[in-house]
Amino acid sequence: MGGVKGKVRSIIMDKAPNADSVTMKAELGFQSGGYTALTEALNLEFGTTLTEAQVDAQNTVGDVITLVENNMP
């Protein structure tokens, strides 16, 4: 995610008071089976080996953060 669009999204999510409770499916629009790019980006950024199924099982942004934190090398 680059350019102005990516930076604005990142700033909004960083500053939103309830960003961790934003739901992955209902509010962000992720669908089952649509987590490939997100999973790859998380693994690349944090050196994890998460599976798409693990990421798909998370309900909120906060859940994904916890998953990543608990699986970092």
C-alpha positions in Angstrom: 0.0 0.0 0.0 1.8 3.1 -1.2 1.4 6.6 -2.2 -1.1 9.1 -0.8 -3.9 6.6 -0.6 -1.9 4.1 1.5 -0.5 6.8 3.8 -3.9 8.4 4.5 -5.3 4.9 5.3 -2.5 4.2 7.6 -2.8 7.5 9.4 -6.5 7.2 9.8 -6.2 3.6 11.3 -3.4 4.7 13.5 -5.3 7.7 14.9 -8.8 6.3 15.1 -9.8 5.9 18.7 -11.5 2.5 18.1 -9.4 1.2 15.3 -8.6 -2.1 17.1 -12.3 -2.9 17.3 -13.0 -2.4 13.6 -14.4 -5.7 12.2 -12.5 -7.3 9.4 -15.5 -8.5 7.5 -18.4 -6.2 8.2 -16.6 -2.9 8.3 -13.4 -3.5 6.2 -15.1 -5.8 3.7 -12.8 -8.8 3.9 -14.4 -12.0 2.8 -13.5 -15.6 3.6 -10.9 -16.7 1.1 -9.8 -13.1 0.4 -7.0 -12.9 2.9 -4.2 -14.0 0.7 -2.7 -10.6 0.1 -3.1 -9.5 3.7 -1.5 -12.7 5.0 1.4 -12.3 2.6 1.9 -8.7 3.6 1.8 -9.5 7.3 4.3 -12.3 7.0 6.7 -10.2 4.9 6.5 -7.2 7.3 6.8 -9.1 10.6 8.6 -12.3 9.6 5.7 -14.5 10.7 4.4 -17.7 9.0 0.7 -17.1 9.4 -1.7 -19.0 7.3 -4.7 -17.4 5.5 -7.0 -19.5 7.7 -5.4 -18.1 10.9 -6.0 -14.5 9.6 -9.5 -15.3 8.4 -10.4 -16.6 11.8 -9.8 -13.1 13.4 -12.8 -10.9 13.9 -11.3 -7.4 14.5 -8.2 -5.5 13.7 -7.2 -5.9 17.3 -7.5 -9.7 17.0 -5.1 -9.6 14.0 -2.6 -7.5 15.9 -2.7 -10.0 18.8 -2.2 -12.9 16.3 0.8 -11.2 14.8 2.3 -10.3 18.2 1.9 -13.9 19.4 3.5 -15.4 16.3 6.5 -13.1 15.8 9.9 -14.9 15.7 
